[in-house]
Amino acid sequence: MERIPPGVCEKCPFSYGNPIDFGEKIANDSEMDGFLVFAPSIFRDKSNYENIDTGAGYNIYIKGIYPIYAAEIDVISKLGLEKFWKHPAFDLYNIHRERISV
């Protein structure tokens, strides 16, 4: 992935649970072509990633972006985010995992 394809940022508000159809492979060595926006997995305390005062007159929120197959967007819609997230085949970091289907 060298750049964000045109239109992706305009179509997604980057809220928790938003799936993103990236429109192309996310990496040369993966068939995945989408992302799922959720809380960052590396922080335990929400104060580390929500409503962070930048000192510049605005606050920021850090989001986690996790690789998925664009075809899984329908699966997320059918199963619901929680069931998809807890599905035994879902792995936050594995860009080579099998597709989840229903």
N, C-alpha and C positions, 0 to 999 in steps of 0.2 A: 504494500500500500504506500504510494508515494504522495498521494493527495486525497482530499475529500472530494468525491464526485460532485458535479454541479447539482444543486437542488436539495441535497441531503439536509443541510442546516436549515433551509427554509421550510422543510416539511416536518421537522421534528422539534418539539419544544424541549426535548431532553428531560422529561419528567420521569420519575420512577415508573417502570413498567412499559415505557415506550419501546416498541420494537422498531428497528431501522433496517429497511431494505437498502443495502449499500449500493446495489446496482452493479457490482463487480466483486471479484474475489478479494477478500480482506488481506490476503498474503499469497505470494507465488506458490507456496507449498501447502495451501489449504483450499478446499472447495467451498468453505464457508463464505457467505456473501451478505451477512447481516450482523446486527448487534442488538443487544438488549440493554437498556438503561436501568440501572438499579443502584442501591447504596454501595459505596466502595467496600470491598471485602477486607481491606487491610486495616480499617479502623474499627475499634470496638465502641468508642464513645462518640455519640452524635456531635458533640461539641467540636470534634476534630474535623468534621466535614460539612456541617450545616451552619449557615448564617455567620460566616467568618468575616469579621471586621477587617477590611483591607487598610483602613486608615486613609483611604482616598475618597471617602464620602459614599461608599456603597459596600454591600456585603456580598460574599460569594458562597456558592454551594458546590462542593466537589461531588461528582457523580462517577459511578463505576460503569464502564462500557464493556459488555461481555459478548464474545463471539457466538453467533448462532447461524443457522442456515435460514435464508429468507423464507424457504418453504415452511419453516417452523413458526412463522408469524401466525398462520392459521391454526396451528396446534396450540399455541399460547391462547388464542381466542377461544378455542373449543374447551381446553382443559382448565383454563384460568391460570393466572401467573403463579400462584402458590404451588399448584400441582405440577406445573412445568418445572419450576425452580427446584422442587423436591424429587423430580423424576430420577430414578436410579441411573439413567443413561446421561443425564445432564452433568456436565463438568465445566465449571467456570473458565478453566484455563486451557482445555484441550481443543486445539483447532483441528484435530484429526478424528474427533469422536464421531460415532455413527449418528445419523439423523434420527430425531425423535418423531414418531408418527402416531396417529390415532386411527 
